[in-house]
Amino acid sequence: AADMVLADDNFATIVEAGKQGRKVFSNIQKAILYLMSCNVGEVLTVFMMTMLGWDILAPVQLLWINLVTDTLPAIALGVEPVEDGIMKRKPRGKKSNFFSGGVASSIIYQGILEGILVLGAYQFGLHVGPHIDNPALQHGD
């Protein structure tokens, strides 16, 4: 069995196939990085809010956030055009995967950063934003 089946005897076809393969791998890797870092941030946010005794989001709110923030950006990352200079990169090793090349550490770093920013924004909103017990809001002012 061959690893590649040639449709013609043109070397440019092999180069283009390699280029497209690298594009697909890169796009999948970007989508995984985005989706996993967002989900790590969401899990950390819900965990910390629970541990701090803050009102947490309802399950339907979490599902809506996932639907809105994950779907369209992941699709956009999946259909990105080929990056410039993709063929100048060294080939991946046989044991490389979607998490190699610093992707795993980026997922953790970005997820923690997102969680901290969301908790900070939530805390800021509690102290600065309008509250239900505000008389001006109760009278429609």
C-alpha positions in Angstrom: 0.0 0.0 0.0 1.3 3.4 -0.8 1.3 6.4 1.5 0.4 8.6 -1.5 -1.4 7.9 -4.8 -0.3 10.0 -7.7 -2.9 11.2 -10.2 -0.3 12.4 -12.6 3.5 12.4 -13.0 3.9 16.1 -12.1 6.2 16.9 -9.1 4.2 20.1 -8.5 1.2 17.9 -7.5 3.3 16.3 -4.7 4.4 19.7 -3.5 0.8 21.0 -3.5 -0.4 17.9 -1.7 2.2 18.5 1.0 1.3 22.2 1.2 -2.4 21.3 1.6 -1.6 18.7 4.3 0.4 21.2 6.3 -2.5 23.7 5.9 -5.0 21.2 7.2 -2.8 20.3 10.2 -2.1 23.9 11.0 -5.8 24.9 10.9 -6.8 21.9 13.1 -4.1 22.8 15.5 -5.3 26.4 15.7 -8.9 25.3 16.2 -7.8 23.0 19.0 -5.8 25.7 20.7 -8.6 28.1 20.5 -11.4 25.7 21.7 -9.3 24.1 24.5 -8.0 27.3 25.9 -11.6 28.8 26.0 -12.9 25.7 27.7 -10.1 25.6 30.2 -10.9 29.3 31.0 -14.6 28.5 31.4 -13.9 25.5 33.7 -11.5 27.6 35.8 -14.0 30.4 36.0 -16.9 28.2 37.1 -14.7 26.3 39.6 -13.4 29.5 41.2 -16.8 31.1 41.3 -18.1 28.0 43.0 -15.2 28.0 45.5 -15.7 31.7 46.2 -19.4 31.3 46.7 -20.3 33.7 43.9 -23.5 33.3 41.9 -22.5 31.1 39.0 -23.9 30.9 35.5 -26.9 28.6 34.9 -26.1 25.5 32.7 -28.2 27.0 29.8 -26.1 30.2 30.0 -22.9 28.1 29.8 -24.3 26.3 26.8 -25.2 29.5 25.1 -21.7 30.9 25.7 -20.1 27.8 24.2 -22.4 28.0 21.2 -21.7 31.6 20.5 -18.0 31.7 21.3 -16.9 28.4 20.0 -18.8 27.7 16.8 -18.1 30.5 14.4 -14.4 31.2 15.4 -13.6 27.5 15.1 -15.1 27.3 11.7 -13.2 30.4 10.6 -10.0 28.9 11.9 -10.7 25.6 10.1 -11.0 27.3 6.7 -8.2 29.7 6.9 -6.0 30.0 3.8 -2.5 28.7 3.6 0.0 30.7 5.7 2.9 32.4 4.0 6.1 30.3 4.2 4.4 27.1 5.3 6.6 25.1 3.0 9.8 26.6 4.5 9.1 25.0 7.8 10.8 21.8 8.8 8.7 18.7 8.5 7.0 17.5 11.6 8.3 14.4 13.3 6.5 11.1 13.2 5.6 11.4 16.9 4.4 15.0 16.8 0.7 15.6 17.5 -1.7 18.6 17.7 -0.4 19.5 21.2 3.3 19.6 20.2 5.2 22.8 19.5 4.1 24.7 22.6 0.4 24.3 22.0 -0.3 22.5 25.3 1.4 25.2 27.3 -0.4 27.9 25.3 -3.7 26.2 26.1 -3.0 26.2 29.8 -1.6 29.8 29.8 -4.4 31.3 27.8 -7.1 29.4 29.8 -5.7 30.6 33.1 -5.5 34.2 31.7 -9.0 34.0 30.4 -10.3 32.7 33.8 -8.5 35.5 35.7 -9.8 38.2 33.4 -13.4 36.9 33.6 -13.3 36.7 37.4 -11.8 40.2 37.5 -14.4 41.6 35.2 -17.1 40.0 37.3 -15.7 41.4 40.5 -15.4 44.8 38.9 -19.0 44.6 37.7 -20.2 43.8 41.2 -18.6 46.8 42.7 -19.1 49.4 39.9 -22.2 48.3 37.9 -25.8 49.0 38.7 -27.4 46.9 41.4 -31.0 45.7 41.9 -31.2 47.4 45.2 -30.4 50.8 43.5 -33.6 53.0 44.0 -33.0 54.8 40.7 -33.3 51.5 38.8 -36.5 50.5 40.6 -38.3 53.7 39.5 -37.3 53.4 35.9 -34.9 56.4 36.1 
